[in-house]
Amino acid sequence: MKRTLSIFLLLVLLLSLLQPVAARAEGEGNIDNGGGGMGNGTNTDYWNPGDEGVRVTVIRVSDHAVVTTPIDLTNKYPTISVNFKKVCKISYIGGRALSPDTNAYDYINPSQPLPKIIGTSGGNANIAAIKSYFTDEQVIRSIANLTGMDFNVLTNGQYRLLLEPIAYMTFGGINYAMTATEAALFDRQLNGGLRSQMATLSHKNLPLAMFLETPDLGYPAWGGSATTAASDEDIISSLGLGIVRFNEAEPEPPEVTAADYEYRVNTEVITSVTVRGGQSDPDHPVTVRFTIGGQTYTVNGVYYPEGDSQLVWVRWRTPATPQLMTIHVSVSGGGSASQGTIIAKIVDLSGNDPPNPVADDRNDSYSASAVTNKAQKTSAFWGVWRPWWHSNWVWISTGEDTGYWVDEGWWEFDWLSYSATLSAAMNVVPDAKDPTASGKTMKSGYGINQTVTANVSTNQSSAVTDAQTAVTYFPEFRYETYWRLLERTQAGYSSKFEFKSNKYSTYKRRTHFTPIWFPDISYTPYTWLTDCWTPAGMLSMNLTDSVTIRGSLWDDWHIAPVKP
């Protein structure tokens, strides 16, 4: 498919009203901006300064979960033909695809007008005014009300406000509403078609309207140019967002970044970097080398158009022992990598099995804990630029009726999209040696068996591993302290995991013994399925299943005097 414009319909989202009244600052704004300048528009492709808004989403700090439906705020009365649904940047990063909607774009103007958000040749937006607005107590109270959250809950330090600038633009004669992330994803759909017509807005002023000063919610601080157009990759990963956080005295722990991987021992993994700078094509190719554990992995033929970038990755197996590894990345042939050095922490999750439960165990103070949740990402998307030669034959005259033809063509690029999806199921049942179990009801003190089945689907199998690790945590330990590293009994893209043989089991069965003191409630183990690696990161899932406890093993014992 050629790099031509093929209009792809989209969607945006609801807006809500903010109440006026200036008040004290309640939150802290992690926001900076850049941009400036405007290109020349056409009758069908243009943007008017001030046609803008901001999408606001409440995010939980602990697991980066989207906890409210995003709301859009704008001072304008935009007439929108196509918009994206209520989707925030975190959801797109997690694998949500663009979903076009031609229904009416629903919005409400705030009573307290927004400050200027998107910079132009007339000047950048005032970042101090933006911070002041979104940290104003009355504004935050309004956001809490509009999103259905209690103000005190919203500001207790466990949540963040995710801000995304929105542009209302006309492209191909159609009125669109889109965030920076949606613009970059849309541009990929069009093989660069949006950038070719609207780059000053879609790839510079809109994404640079907001970016982070310090890392937060898994997003990095932006260290690139604040005045030039960015690539789709950079926009999706790092631009077009601001964050308001609360209770500065209790900041979120630093996030693992692309330069700090954590891998499990003896695991097949993917390590990736982004290469950009100039243009790489078959006439001027880029080569990337990863040096890992004394071995060099070479990736040749890394191509990308000018002003864009390319994700480059290597597939390798981690060592069998825990350690810190330094991965060196070098680029030749022009361009540069997003990281020159990557620190990989190799960990071993085995050896932390629960102790053997005994008959006189007690825990009179036990109360049920909420099931924990670790990072979950079930879909990933990436792509590869494929160059092709656009011929342009020109006649070079050397005299009357003489000359020759010269191909003065150029390289064009197609974007080849790839993806991976992880699905899984968990099943917990009473052990077959439990003499009184019925269905999924059992007495405490007996064992349970567990199976986890995982399926990975992808259209680029060479770049995706199967799910390789499953770790189960238990309610009697409040889903911490002890866990069981499951054994993979079936490998491949359709894999299976079970408990390892229990050394305390008389029959060496694949079982976990429930504590005899466990109360008559649901017994719910939790499993984190992980280590399905892709160029766009690791896929993982949170899984649970339950059995019901009714009575204890002692109920099956009967003591009576021996008859004479």
N, C-alpha and C positions, 0 to 999 in steps of 0.2 A: 504494500500500500504506500502510495506516495505521500509526501508531506504537503497535502492539500487541505483546504478548509472544508470540513464536513460538520455542519452545525449539529451539536449534541445538546439536547434539552436538559435543563437542570431544575433545581429548587432551592428555597431558602427557609426562613422560619418565622415564628411568631415574635412579636415585640411586646414590651410591656411598659407601663407608665411609671415614671419615677416622680415622687413628690418633691416639691421645692423645699426650701429652708436650708440655709447654710448652717452647718454644725461642726462640732469638733471632728478631727480625723479619727477614724476607728481602725482602719487597716493600714497596711504598709504596701505601697505599690512597687512591684518589681517590673518596671516598664522603662524602655528607652525607645528612641525613634530616629529615623533618618529620612532619606528620600529627597524630593525637590525636583523641580523642572517638570515640564509636560510636553509630550510629543504632539505632533500635528494630527488631528483627527480627520475622518472622512465623513461622508453623509451617512454611512452605515456603521462606522466604528468610532465611537467617541465617548468621552466622559466629561461631565461638568463638575468642576471643583465644588465641594460641599455636598455632593450626592453620596452620602456615606452614612454609616451607622456602626454599632458595636454589638457583637453577640456576647452574651454573658452566660456562663455555665458554672454551677457549683460542683466542685470536685472534692472527693474525700482523699485526705493526705495519705492514709495508711496503705491503700491499694490502688489509688488513682482512678477510682470508680466514678462514673458520671452519676450523680445522685439526684439531679433535677433536670427537667426538660429545659434546654437552652432558651433564652429569651433574646430578642433583638431590640435595640434601642436606636432611634433616629429622630433627627429634627425635621426631616423631609416628609413629603407625601408621595412616595415613589409609585409610579405605575410600572409594575413588573409583570412581564409575560411568562418568564421562566425563573424558578428559584430552586435551591436545594432544600431538602427537608431539614428538620431540626437536628442537625448533626454537628458536633463540635470536633475540634482538632484531635482530641484524644481518641474519639471513636473512629475517626478515619485512620489514625496510626494503628489502631487495634484491628483494622481490616475492613471497616465499613466501606462499602462502595458508593460512588455517586448515584443518587436517585433523583431523577428529574421530576418536577411537578409543575403543571401549568395552571393549577388552581390559584385563586387570588392570594397574593402575598399579604399575610396578616401582620399588622404592626400597630403600635401605639406610640405616639410622640410623648416623650417625658415632659412633665411640667417644668422641670428644671433643665433647660436646654443643655445638650452635650457640648463640650468644647470642640474645637476643630480637631479632627482625628488624622486625616490624610494630608500630608504636605504636598505643595505644588511649587511652581516657579515663583508664586507670590510669597513663599516662605513656608518653612516647616511648621508643623503643629507645635503648640506649646506643651512640652512634655510635663512641665510642672502643673499646668492647668488640668491635664488629663489625670495625673496622679491625685491631685487635690479632689477632683470630681469623684473618682471611684473609691476614694478612701473617706469620703464625707459620711458621717454617721447616718444622716437622714437618707442619703442615697442608698446606703447598705441596708437600712431598715426597709426601704421600698423594695429592694431586690429580694430581701428575705420574704417579704409579703407576697411578691409576685411569683416566687418560686415555690411557695408553700412551706418555707422553713421558718422555724422560730429564730428570731434574731440572736438570742443568746446561744443557741446551738450552732448557728452559722459562724459565729465569732469566737467559738471556744477553743480555737487552735487546731481543730481536727479537719477543717475544710479550707479550700482556697476558692477564689473567684478566678475563673479563666476568661480572659477578655480576648476577642478577636475582631479586628476592624473589618467592616463590610463595605464594599463598593457597589453602587447602583450604576451600571454601565450599559451602553448600547453596543452590541457586537453582532455583525452580520445583519443589522437592521432589527434585532430582537433585544428587548430590554431584559437584562439579567440582574440578579442580586447574588453576590458571592463573596465569601471570605477569601483570604489569601490562599489558604490550603485548598479550597475548592477550585480556585483559579488554576493552581498548579496541577491538580488532578485533571481538570478539564483540558488544560493544555496538552497533557499527555494523551488524552483521548483523541485530540486533534493533531497529534504528531507535530506539535509546535505551532499550530494554527492561531491560537490566541496570542501567543508571544509575538508572532510575526506582525500582528496588527495593533496590539495594545500593550506592548512591553513596558512602556514608561509607567503605566498604571498597574497592570497585572503582575509584573515582575520586579518593579522598583517601589513606587510610592505606596501601593497597598501593603505588600509584605513588610516594608521597612517602616510602616506607620507605628508598629509595635514590635519590640523584641526584648528579650530578657537581659537585665544587667548581671544577674547571678543565676546559676542553675537552679531549677525548681521543677517539681512534678515530672522528672525524667527528661526535661528539655534543657539544652545547654545555653549558657550565655552566648550571645552572638558576637563573634570576634572578626567577622568579615567586613567587607565594605558596606558603609551606610549611605553611599551615594550612587552606586551602580546597580544595574539590574542583576537579580540573583537567579540561580538555576531552579528548576522545579524541585530537584532533590533538596536543596538548601531551604527552600520555602517550606516544604512539607516537614522537614526535620527540625527547623530552628526559627522560622520567621512567622510574622503575622500573629503574634500572641503577646499578651501581658498577663501578669498574675498579681492578684491582691491577696496577701496573706495576713493572718491575725496572730496575736500573741507572739511577738518577735522573740520573747525570752525563751520560747520553746521551739526553735526552728526545726524544720524537717531534716533528718540525717541526709548527708550527701548521697546522691543517686549514683548507681553504677553507670558509667558512660561507655561509649564505644572504645575508649582507650583503657578500660578496666573490666575485662571479661572475668566471669567466674565459671569455670568448667568443672565437671566431675572427672575423676580418674578414669583412664581407659575408656574414653568416650569419643566417638566420631563427632567433630564439631566443624562449624563454619566461622572463619574470621574474615571480616570485610572492612574495607576502607573506601572512601569516595575520592576519586581523582578528578581534578578540574584544571583549567588554565589553557588558554589558546584553543586550538582545534586539533583533534587527533583523527587522522584518517589513514588509509593504506599508504599514502605518500609520506606521511609524517606520523608513524605509529608510536603509541606509548606502550611501554612494558613496565610491569610492576613485579617486584620481587619481595617475597615474604621469607625472612630467615627465622626459623622456628626450631629450637633445640638442636642447633648445629646443622640443620638441613635447610636448603633454599628451595622454595617453590616459586616458579616463574610463570607469570600470566602474560602472554603475548597478545598483540592485537586488541588493545583496549582503545575503543573509538568513541568519540562524542563530538557534537557540533560546537562551534564557538559559543561561549557564554553559558554552556551547560556543563554537565558532569556525568560520570559513570561510576556506578558501584562495582567494585572489584573484590573478589573473594577467593579464598583458598579453603579446601576441605582437608582436614588432617585428624589424626588420632592423638589424644592427650596421653601423657605417660601414666604408668601404673601406680605412681607414688605421689602424694601431695607435695606441692612445691609452688614457688613463684617463678613464672617464666617471662622473659622479656622477648617480645616479638619485634623485630626490626623490619621496617617497610621502606623500600627505595623505589624511586620512579625514574625512568630514563626515557628520552625522546620527547621531552617537554611535559608541561603540567606538573602538578604536585599533589601529594596525598593528604587527606584530612588528618591523618596521624602518622608520624614517622616512627613512633615507638608505642607499643601496646603492652601493658602489663596484664598477664593472665594468671589468675589465682586458680590452682588446681586443688580441689578438695575431695576428701573421701567421706562418704556418708554412711559407710558400713561401721559396724562395731558399736552401735548405740541401741541395741535391742533392749526391750523392757526386762526387768528382773523377773525371776520365776515367782508367780503368785503362790501363796501358801494358804492353808485352810483357815488359819487364825488371823489372817489379814483383816484390819478394820480401818475405816475412814468415816467416822461419825460426822465429821464436819463437811463432807463432800456436798457440793452444789454444782449443778450442770453449768458448763461454760459454752458460750457461743462458738460455733465452728469457725475456725480461722480460715483465712483466704490469702493465698500468696498470689504473686503476679500471674495473670492469665492473659494469654494472647492466642487466639485460635486460628487466625488468618494472617498471611503476610503477602505483600505485593512488591515486586521489583521488576526491572526490565533491563534490556540491553539495546544499545544503539547499533543498528546495522547500516553501514555506509553503502551507497550505490552511486554510480557515476552518471551525472546528468550531462549528456553530450550536447555540445554547441559547436557545430562545424562552421568554420569561417574561411572564406576564400581569400588567400593571400596572393595578390597579383604581383608578378615579376616582369611584366611587360605586356605588350599587346597580345591578347589571346593566350597568354601563358600565366602560369601560377600553380598554386597547389592549395589543398585543403588542410586546415589545422583544426584539431578539436580543442577548443578553448573552453571546455566544459568545467564543471565543478562537482564536488562531492555533496550529495544530499544524504539525509539520514532518516531511516524508519525506526520507530520505537517498537520493540518486540516485548510484549507484556508477559510476565510470568507470575504465578501465585502458588501458594500452598495452604491447605486447610487441615486442621487437626480436629478429629472427633473421637469421643471415647465414652465408655460406660463402665460402671463399677457395680459389682454384685457381691453382697455379703450374706452368707447363710450359716446356720448352725452346723458345726462339724458333724459328719456322718456317724461318729462314735458317740454322739450325745443321745442317750437312750430315751429321753422324754421330750425332745424337741418336736414341735408341730409347726410345719411351714416355716415362717420366720419368727416364731415365738420360742423362747428357750429360757432356761433357768441360768442364773449367774453362776460362775465357777466353771462352766463348760467352755469349750473352744468354739471359735468361728473360723470359717474358711472365706477367702476373698479372691475374686478374680477381677482384673482390669483389662479390658480390651480396647485397643487404640487403632485408629485408621488414619492414614495420611494420604491425601490426594494432592497431586501436583502435576503441572505440565512441563516441569524441568527437573526430572528425578536426579540428574547429576549434581544439582545444587541443593538438594534437600535430604536430610537424614531421616530415618524413622524415629519414632519416640523410643528413647533408650532407658529412661529412669522413671521409677515410680516409688514414692516414699509415703508410707501410711503413718498417721498420727492418731492417738486414741483419746477418748473422752476422760478416762480415769486419770490421765496425766495432763488434763486441760490442753491437749493438743500441743504440748511442748515437752521438753526434758528427754523423752524417749521416743523412738520411732522404729519402724521396720523398713529396711530397704528391700523392696520386692525383687524377686528373681524373674528375669524375663524368660519365660518358658516357650515363647514363640517369637521369632524375630521377623523383621521385614516391615513393610508399610501397613500390614495387618498384624499387629503384635499382641502378645498376651503376657500378663504379669500375675504372679501369685506369691503368697508368703513363702519364704524359704522353709525348709524342714525345721521344725522346732525341736531343739535338743532336749527340752523338758517334756516332750510328748512321749508317752509310753510306746506309741507306734511310729514315732518320728514323722508325724503327719505335718502337713502344711497348715498350721493352725496358730491362732493367737488366743490365749486363755483370758476370758473376762474375769475381773476380780469378783470373789465370792460376795463381797460387801456391796456390789453395785446395786442401786435401788431399782424398783420396778418402773422403769421408764424406757424410752428408746435408747439403744446403744448405737452410736453413730460414729464409726471411724471416718477419717478424712484422708484423702490421697491427693498428693500433688504429682501430676503426670508432667514430665518435662524432658528436656534434651532432644526436642525435635528442632534441629537447626536449619535455618535458611539464610540466604544472603542479607535479608532484611531483619534478622534477629531470630530469637528462639521462640518457638511455639510451646505453650503449656496450658494445662487445664486443672481446675479445681473439681474434685469429684467426692461425693459422699453416698453412702447407703446405710441402711439401718436394719437391726433386728430388734425385737421387743423383749425386754426382760420381764418375766413373771415368776417370782419365787427364786429359790437358790438351790444349789446342788444338795444342800443338807436335807431338803424336802424329800429327796429320793432315798435317804437312809432310814432304815427301820431297825430299832434295837428292841429285842424281846428276850426274856429268860429262856434258857435251854430246857426243853422238856426232859423229865427223867426217863 
